């Protein structure tokens, strides 16, 4: 079994013995970890460490999932390492705080595994389609030069791509502020989804494992709410995994821009029915009424319309919780188009004419004081389609 096959097992809690058992169960139909890892191979576990958040917030890959994977890789004879490049401007000190808060420092120390900030050593990798906008990617060397790359994703909604899973998780192989520059280079959602598919092809992951024990609904990938799902997913086909996982979250898979881009290029399924699912039935695990981010109404409008008309129906960032704002200026520093200025008294002010609606500010706001507001016209247009 391999391409087009997604394995699912039940996993109700982050208790180490249950996770270990569930991980072995989900890998078994794929041939176990030994089908992907040979003795002596260097294995990089690319986890999702978007921002400094405790595991219970469901922003990041849970550390106990990582512990179980480390042990499975070692049992297969591999030499594991763990890492990511978080959003924003990571420094050695800020990365250390993030690793500590997310629980990765403790787990990697206890398992005697290196914890890697991918910004520290970068290599240039050609983009497979040679786009005019991105002819190559600057990527963390340890991720792309490992013998085996495993995307260890978290099931979450995403304000820009609608859903983030195994494919979007690889965006963290791009270092630091270079990620923000990609939002500037590729502001269109369809084009950004296609870029992420190119990135997946450039990274050449061997396997994906998804933490869907507790996912995130609503204003993901950082400002939403934890939602219990009770599952682990595994697949050698990252797009097929995302098609199933996004279906579990209540999406038509083609609403998710990475799925849509892959399907349009003939390298991924268009529906969940095209995927061979083994183990548990994903429908039985799908939560009722999984809260979604705002739909992109502008994408359904003709391309020739003025940008101002599209902006009028596109969700926009705003200071949703003023009392929580610490004036840290992270939103200002990480805006790719410099559309935010933080006022000492009032917090961030948004230049909505300049804003490209990438929502980096909302993703990277440490206290999650920034939210997403859907214009009335967009709400009316969306309700008319239901």
C-alpha positions in Angstrom: 0.0 0.0 0.0 1.2 3.5 -0.7 0.0 6.3 -2.9 -3.7 7.1 -2.5 -4.1 5.1 0.7 -4.9 6.7 4.0 -4.9 4.8 7.2 -6.9 5.9 10.2 -6.9 4.7 13.8 -8.8 5.8 16.9 -6.8 7.7 19.6 -8.9 9.3 22.2 -6.4 11.0 24.5 -2.7 12.1 24.6 -1.8 9.3 27.0 1.6 7.8 25.9 0.6 4.2 25.9 -2.6 4.9 23.9 -0.7 7.0 21.4 2.0 4.4 21.0 -0.6 1.7 20.3 -2.6 3.8 18.0 0.5 4.9 16.0 1.5 1.3 15.5 -2.0 0.5 14.4 -2.2 3.3 11.9 1.1 2.5 10.4 0.5 -1.3 10.2 -1.6 -1.2 6.9 1.2 0.8 5.3 3.8 -1.7 6.2 4.8 -0.2 9.5 7.6 2.4 10.0 10.0 -0.1 8.5 8.4 0.4 5.1 9.7 4.0 5.2 12.8 3.9 7.4 15.8 1.6 6.9 18.6 1.1 9.5 21.0 4.0 9.7 18.9 6.5 7.8 18.5 10.1 9.0 14.8 10.8 9.6 13.5 14.4 10.0 10.2 14.8 11.8 8.8 18.1 10.5 6.4 19.1 13.2 3.9 22.1 13.2 5.2 24.7 15.6 3.4 27.7 14.3 3.7 29.8 17.4 4.4 29.8 21.1 1.3 27.9 22.5 0.9 25.3 25.1 -0.2 21.9 23.7 -3.8 22.1 25.0 -4.5 25.0 22.7 -4.2 22.7 19.7 -2.1 25.1 17.7 0.9 22.8 17.4 1.7 19.1 17.0 1.3 17.5 20.4 4.6 16.5 21.9 3.4 13.0 22.9 2.7 12.3 19.2 6.3 13.3 18.5 7.6 11.0 21.3 5.8 8.0 19.8 7.2 8.8 16.4 10.7 9.1 17.7 10.4 5.6 19.2 8.9 4.1 16.1 11.7 5.6 13.9 14.4 4.2 16.3 12.7 0.8 16.4 13.1 0.7 12.6 16.8 1.6 13.0 16.5 5.2 11.9 18.2 8.3 13.5 15.5 10.9 14.2 15.6 14.6 14.5 12.7 17.0 15.2 12.3 20.6 14.0 10.4 23.4 12.3 10.8 27.1 11.4 7.9 28.9 13.2 6.2 31.9 11.8 7.6 35.4 12.2 11.2 36.3 13.0 12.7 33.5 15.1 15.8 34.2 17.1 17.7 31.7 19.2 16.0 33.0 22.3 12.5 33.2 20.8 12.9 29.7 19.3 14.0 28.3 22.7 10.9 29.8 24.4 8.7 28.3 21.7 10.2 24.9 21.9 9.8 25.0 25.7 6.2 26.2 25.7 5.1 23.6 23.0 6.6 20.8 25.0 9.2 19.9 22.4 12.2 20.7 24.5 11.2 18.3 27.2 10.3 15.4 24.9 13.4 15.7 22.8 15.6 15.9 25.9 13.9 12.8 27.4 14.3 10.9 24.1 17.8 12.2 23.5 16.9 13.7 20.1 18.2 16.9 18.4 15.6 19.7 18.2 16.4 21.8 15.1 15.5 25.4 14.1 15.4 25.2 10.3 16.4 28.8 9.9 20.0 28.0 11.1 21.1 26.2 7.9 19.4 26.8 4.6 19.9 25.3 1.1 18.4 26.4 -2.2 16.1 23.8 -3.9 14.7 24.3 -7.5 11.0 24.6 -7.8 9.7 21.7 -9.9 7.6 23.9 -12.2 10.1 26.8 -12.4 7.5 29.5 -11.7 8.3 33.1 -12.6 7.4 34.1 -9.1 9.4 31.4 -7.3 12.1 29.6 -9.4 13.5 28.0 -6.2 12.9 27.6 -2.5 15.2 28.4 0.3 14.6 25.4 2.7 16.0 24.1 6.0 18.9 21.8 5.0 18.1 19.2 7.7 14.5 18.7 6.4 15.3 18.3 2.7 18.7 16.5 3.0 17.4 13.9 5.5 17.1 10.4 4.0 13.4 10.4 5.1 11.2 13.4 5.7 8.0 12.9 7.7 5.3 15.7 7.8 3.9 15.5 11.3 0.8 17.7 10.8 -2.0 19.0 13.0 -5.6 18.9 11.8 -6.7 22.6 11.8 -8.7 25.2 9.8 -6.8 28.0 8.1 -8.1 31.5 7.4 -6.2 31.8 4.1 -6.0 28.2 2.7 -9.2 27.1 4.5 -7.5 24.0 5.9 -4.0 23.2 7.0 -2.8 19.6 7.0 0.1 17.5 5.7 0.9 19.7 2.6 0.6 23.1 4.3 2.8 21.9 7.2 5.8 21.8 4.8 5.6 25.6 4.5 7.6 25.6 7.8 10.5 24.2 5.8 10.9 27.8 4.5 12.8 29.9 7.0 11.6 32.9 9.0 10.4 36.0 7.3 10.9 34.3 3.9 7.5 32.9 4.5 5.9 36.3 4.7 7.7 37.3 1.5 5.9 34.4 -0.2 2.6 36.0 0.7 3.8 39.1 -1.0 5.0 37.2 -4.1 1.9 35.0 -4.3 -1.1 36.8 -2.8 -3.7 35.0 -4.8 -5.1 32.0 -2.9 -5.2 29.6 -5.9 -1.6 30.5 -6.8 -0.5 30.1 -3.2 -2.1 26.7 -3.1 -0.2 25.7 -6.2 3.0 27.0 -4.7 2.5 24.8 -1.7 2.1 21.8 -4.0 5.3 22.7 -5.7 6.9 23.0 -2.3 5.7 19.5 -1.4 7.2 18.1 -4.6 10.5 19.9 -3.9 10.7 18.5 -0.3 9.8 14.9 -1.3 8.3 13.8 2.0 8.1 10.0 2.4 5.2 9.9 4.9 2.7 12.0 6.7 1.2 11.4 10.2 -1.6 13.7 11.3 -2.4 14.6 14.9 -6.2 14.6 14.9 -6.7 13.6 18.5 -7.7 17.2 19.2 -7.9 19.5 16.1 -8.7 23.2 15.7 -11.9 24.6 14.3 -13.0 28.2 13.6 -10.4 30.9 13.1 -7.4 28.6 12.7 -4.5 28.0 12.4 -3.9 29.8 15.8 -7.0 31.7 16.9 -9.6 28.9 16.7 -10.9 26.6 19.3 -9.7 23.0 20.2 -12.1 20.3 19.0 -11.8 16.7 20.0 -11.8 14.3 17.1 -10.0 11.2 18.5 -7.9 10.0 15.5 -4.5 9.6 14.0 -4.0 9.5 10.2 -1.1 8.2 8.2 -0.3 8.1 4.5 2.5 8.2 2.0 0.2 10.4 -0.1 0.0 13.9 1.5 -2.8 15.2 -0.8 -4.9 12.1 -0.2 -4.5 12.5 3.5 -5.6 16.2 3.3 -8.6 15.3 1.2 -9.8 12.8 3.9 -8.8 15.1 6.8 -10.6 18.1 5.3 -13.6 16.0 4.6 -13.6 15.0 8.3 -13.7 18.8 9.1 -16.8 19.3 6.9 -15.2 20.7 3.8 -15.7 19.8 0.2 -12.1 18.9 -0.5 -11.9 21.3 -3.5 -12.7 24.2 -1.2 -9.2 23.7 0.2 -6.7 25.5 -2.1 -3.9 22.9 -1.8 -6.3 20.1 -2.6 -7.7 22.1 -5.5 -4.3 22.9 -6.9 -3.1 19.3 -6.7 -6.3 18.0 -8.3 -6.1 20.5 -11.2 -2.6 19.2 -11.9 -3.6 15.5 -11.8 -1.5 14.7 -8.8 -4.3 14.2 -6.2 -7.8 13.0 -5.7 -10.8 15.3 -6.1 -13.1 13.6 -3.6 -12.8 11.4 -0.6 -14.4 8.6 -2.6 -11.3 8.4 -4.8 -9.1 7.6 -1.7 -8.6 4.1 -0.4 -9.2 4.4 3.4 -8.1 1.6 5.7 -8.7 1.2 9.4 -11.5 3.4 10.9 -14.2 5.0 8.8 -13.5 8.7 8.6 -17.2 9.5 8.5 -17.7 7.9 11.9 -15.0 10.1 13.4 -16.0 13.4 11.7 -17.3 15.9 14.3 -20.7 17.4 13.9 -20.8 21.1 12.8 -17.0 21.7 12.7 -16.7 25.5 12.8 -15.0 26.8 9.6 -13.1 30.0 8.8 -14.8 32.6 6.6 -15.2 31.5 3.0 -13.4 33.5 0.3 -16.3 35.0 -1.6 -13.9 37.0 -3.8 -12.6 33.8 -5.4 -16.0 33.3 -6.9 -16.1 36.7 -8.6 -14.8 37.4 -12.1 -11.1 37.9 -12.3 -11.5 41.2 -14.2 -13.3 43.0 -11.4 -11.4 45.8 -9.7 -9.4 44.8 -6.6 -11.5 47.2 -4.5 -14.7 45.3 -5.3 -13.1 42.0 -4.2 -11.7 43.6 -1.1 -15.2 44.7 -0.1 -16.3 41.1 0.2 -13.1 39.6 1.7 -12.7 38.9 5.4 -10.3 41.4 7.0 -8.2 41.5 10.1 -9.2 43.6 13.1 -8.4 44.1 16.7 -11.0 41.8 18.2 -9.8 41.7 21.8 -8.3 45.1 22.6 -7.8 44.3 26.3 -5.5 41.4 25.3 -3.2 43.4 23.0 0.2 43.8 24.6 1.6 46.2 21.9 4.3 43.7 21.2 4.4 44.8 17.5 4.7 41.3 16.1 1.8 42.0 13.7 3.5 45.1 12.5 6.9 43.3 12.0 5.4 40.3 10.2 3.1 42.1 7.8 4.5 41.4 4.3 3.1 44.6 2.8 3.6 46.9 5.9 -0.1 47.5 6.2 -0.1 47.6 10.1 1.1 50.3 12.4 0.9 49.7 16.2 -0.2 52.7 18.2 1.0 52.8 21.8 -2.5 53.7 23.0 -4.8 51.9 20.6 -2.8 48.9 19.4 -2.7 47.9 15.7 -4.2 50.1 13.0 -4.8 48.3 9.7 -4.5 50.0 6.2 -7.1 47.9 4.5 -6.4 49.3 1.1 -2.9 47.9 1.3 -3.7 44.7 3.2 -3.5 41.6 1.0 -5.7 39.4 3.4 -3.0 36.9 4.1 -3.9 36.9 7.8 -0.2 36.5 9.0 -1.0 39.1 11.7 -3.8 37.0 13.1 -1.8 33.8 12.9 1.2 35.3 14.7 -0.4 37.5 17.3 0.9 36.0 20.6 -2.2 36.7 22.7 -4.6 36.1 19.8 -6.0 39.6 20.1 -6.4 40.0 16.3 -9.5 38.4 14.8 -11.0 38.1 11.3 -14.1 40.2 10.4 -16.4 39.1 7.5 -18.0 42.1 5.7 -21.8 42.2 5.7 -21.9 41.9 1.9 -19.9 38.7 2.0 -22.2 37.3 4.7 -25.2 38.1 2.6 -23.7 36.5 -0.6 -22.6 33.4 1.4 -26.0 32.9 3.0 -27.6 33.1 -0.5 -25.6 30.1 -1.6 -26.7 27.8 1.2 
